[in-house]
Amino acid sequence: MSDTHVPKRARDLPQPLWTAVDEADVVVHAGDWVDESLLDALQARAARLIACYGNNDSAALRARLPEVARAEIAGLRLAVVHETGPSAGRESRCADRFPDTDVLVFGHSHIPWDSTAPGGLRLLNPGSPTDRRRQPHCTYLTATAADGRLTDLTLHRLPPR
């Protein structure tokens, strides 16, 4: 997930997303939390949380989270960052910036994104579960990681609030 903006855009995460958090082995958040209370709640509920801060996050959140989070999950090298710049040239720019990464999860735009850069870097943006902006739906992603591969990637559309 990314760009939750709690409590600025919503009081809480939608229930289907909380259910997904409770069922997941790993939860990824690509920044723009806005308030520490959601970070506290996710740390309490998620089996494992991999997260970074975003441009709308306070000094307190920035003190608790990195600008870029990195982890290995089931043989996949994962990086999480909030901003990647304009969509034009994103794949090449991110492949250069994250050469030792298999999957890059990013946010900022609130626009779901799934592409592969030259060299194989997979770029994913889950959109926003609370602020759809110009998109038809609020969204989040789920996926399965196993044997160094990402499978079963699903973009979940949330019902209108």
Backbone torsions as a table, in degrees:
resi	resn	phi	psi	omega
1	MET	NA	164.0	176.8
2	SER	-157.5	165.0	171.5
3	ASP	51.4	52.6	-179.9
4	THR	-77.3	-32.8	174.9
5	HIS	50.1	40.6	178.9
6	VAL	-89.8	131.1	3.3
7	PRO	-97.7	15.4	-176.9
8	LYS	-64.3	-48.3	-177.6
9	ARG	-99.5	-22.0	178.7
10	ALA	-153.6	153.3	179.0
11	ARG	-73.1	-28.8	-176.9
12	ASP	-159.1	171.7	173.7
13	LEU	-71.2	150.0	175.6
14	PRO	-62.4	146.1	-177.1
15	GLN	-55.7	-40.9	178.5
16	PRO	-59.2	-32.5	177.9
17	LEU	-72.7	-39.8	175.3
18	TRP	-61.0	-38.5	176.9
19	THR	-62.0	-43.3	177.8
20	ALA	-63.2	-39.0	177.0
21	VAL	-60.4	-45.9	-178.5
22	ASP	-64.4	-28.9	-178.1
23	GLU	-90.3	-14.3	-172.7
24	ALA	-83.5	147.5	171.1
25	ASP	-79.7	-30.4	-179.3
26	VAL	-139.7	135.5	175.0
27	VAL	-116.7	133.5	179.5
28	VAL	-116.8	133.1	176.3
29	HIS	-129.1	122.9	-175.1
30	ALA	-99.4	36.4	169.1
31	GLY	89.9	172.2	-170.7
32	ASP	64.9	61.9	174.8
33	TRP	-77.6	-47.7	-178.2
34	VAL	84.5	-41.9	-177.9
35	ASP	-133.1	142.9	-178.5
36	GLU	-65.1	-21.8	-176.4
37	SER	-60.9	-35.8	178.2
38	LEU	-70.6	-39.1	175.2
39	LEU	-59.2	-45.1	178.4
40	ASP	-60.0	-44.4	-178.8
41	ALA	-64.7	-42.5	179.5
42	LEU	-68.7	-39.0	177.2
43	GLN	-62.4	-33.9	179.6
44	ALA	-74.1	-32.9	-173.6
45	ARG	-99.8	-31.8	-175.0
46	ALA	-76.7	138.9	175.5
47	ALA	-61.7	-40.5	177.3
48	ARG	-150.8	132.7	-178.7
49	LEU	-119.2	128.4	174.3
50	ILE	-119.6	119.4	-169.4
51	ALA	-153.2	157.4	176.3
52	CYS	-132.8	173.3	175.7
53	TYR	-96.3	161.9	178.0
54	GLY	-119.9	179.1	-175.7
55	ASN	-67.0	-20.8	178.9
56	ASN	-95.0	6.8	-174.8
57	ASP	-92.0	144.2	-175.1
58	SER	-72.5	170.0	175.7
59	ALA	-60.2	-34.8	179.0
60	ALA	-63.9	-42.5	177.0
61	LEU	-68.5	-40.0	178.9
62	ARG	-64.1	-29.4	177.2
63	ALA	-71.8	-24.0	-176.6
64	ARG	-97.9	-18.2	-173.6
65	LEU	-127.8	150.6	176.9
66	PRO	-83.5	163.9	172.2
67	GLU	-69.4	-37.7	176.6
68	VAL	-128.8	122.8	175.6
69	ALA	-99.9	142.4	179.3
70	ARG	-132.8	145.2	177.9
71	ALA	-160.0	160.0	170.0
72	GLU	-111.4	129.2	-178.7
73	ILE	-128.7	114.5	177.1
74	ALA	50.5	41.0	178.4
75	GLY	85.4	-2.0	177.4
76	LEU	-95.6	131.3	175.5
77	ARG	-90.0	113.4	-173.7
78	LEU	-109.8	138.9	169.8
79	ALA	-127.4	146.9	179.9
80	VAL	-131.6	125.8	-179.7
81	VAL	-143.4	151.8	-178.7
82	HIS	-78.4	-54.5	-173.1
83	GLU	-109.4	139.5	175.6
84	THR	-124.2	4.7	-179.4
85	GLY	85.7	-169.0	-176.9
86	PRO	-62.0	154.9	-179.9
87	SER	-65.1	-34.2	178.2
88	ALA	-64.8	121.9	179.0
89	GLY	80.8	6.5	-175.2
90	ARG	-58.4	-45.3	-175.9
91	GLU	-60.3	-50.1	-179.1
92	SER	-65.8	-42.7	-179.4
93	ARG	-61.6	-44.4	-178.8
94	CYS	-72.2	-35.2	176.5
95	ALA	-62.5	-38.0	177.3
96	ASP	-69.4	-39.4	-176.5
97	ARG	-76.4	-30.2	-176.0
98	PHE	-124.7	63.7	-173.8
99	PRO	-68.5	-24.2	-179.0
100	ASP	-105.7	39.8	-175.7
101	THR	-129.5	140.4	175.8
102	ASP	-94.2	-39.1	-178.2
103	VAL	-133.5	130.2	175.7
104	LEU	-115.2	119.6	174.9
105	VAL	-101.8	130.3	-179.2
106	PHE	-138.7	169.6	-179.3
107	GLY	-134.7	-135.4	174.4
108	HIS	81.8	-48.4	-172.8
109	SER	-81.7	-20.0	-173.0
110	HIS	67.3	12.4	-178.5
111	ILE	-109.2	119.6	177.4
112	PRO	-56.6	143.0	-176.3
113	TRP	-147.3	137.2	174.8
114	ASP	-147.8	108.9	178.9
115	SER	-147.0	168.2	178.3
116	THR	-126.1	129.3	-179.3
117	ALA	-82.7	161.2	171.1
118	PRO	-54.5	134.8	-176.9
119	GLY	94.4	-10.5	171.4
120	GLY	104.0	-3.2	178.3
121	LEU	-61.9	124.7	176.9
122	ARG	-92.4	127.9	179.5
123	LEU	-109.1	126.4	-177.5
124	LEU	-131.4	132.3	170.8
125	ASN	-124.0	122.0	-177.6
126	PRO	-79.8	-0.2	-173.5
127	GLY	75.6	-152.3	179.4
128	SER	-130.6	135.0	177.7
129	PRO	-82.4	-5.1	-174.5
130	THR	-129.4	-14.6	-175.1
131	ASP	-144.0	93.1	-172.6
132	ARG	-75.4	-14.2	-176.0
133	ARG	48.8	-118.4	-177.0
134	ARG	-92.1	9.4	-179.1
135	GLN	-88.4	155.6	-179.6
136	PRO	-71.1	-22.3	-175.7
137	HIS	-143.4	153.7	164.1
138	CYS	-76.1	145.6	-172.0
139	THR	-144.8	163.7	167.0
140	TYR	-151.7	165.4	-178.5
141	LEU	-115.0	148.8	165.4
142	THR	-129.2	154.5	179.7
143	ALA	-158.4	166.5	175.3
144	THR	-117.2	133.8	175.0
145	ALA	-114.0	128.8	178.0
146	ALA	-158.4	139.0	175.7
147	ASP	52.4	39.4	177.6
148	GLY	73.7	14.9	-179.3
149	ARG	-127.0	151.2	174.9
150	LEU	-105.6	124.5	-179.7
151	THR	-133.8	174.4	174.9
152	ASP	53.4	37.4	179.1
153	LEU	-70.7	125.9	-178.9
154	THR	-132.8	127.3	171.7
155	LEU	-90.1	117.0	-178.5
156	HIS	-95.6	125.9	174.9
157	ARG	-93.3	130.5	-178.7
158	LEU	-94.8	146.5	178.0
159	PRO	-66.0	152.4	178.4
160	PRO	-59.7	146.1	178.4
161	ARG	-86.8	NA	NA
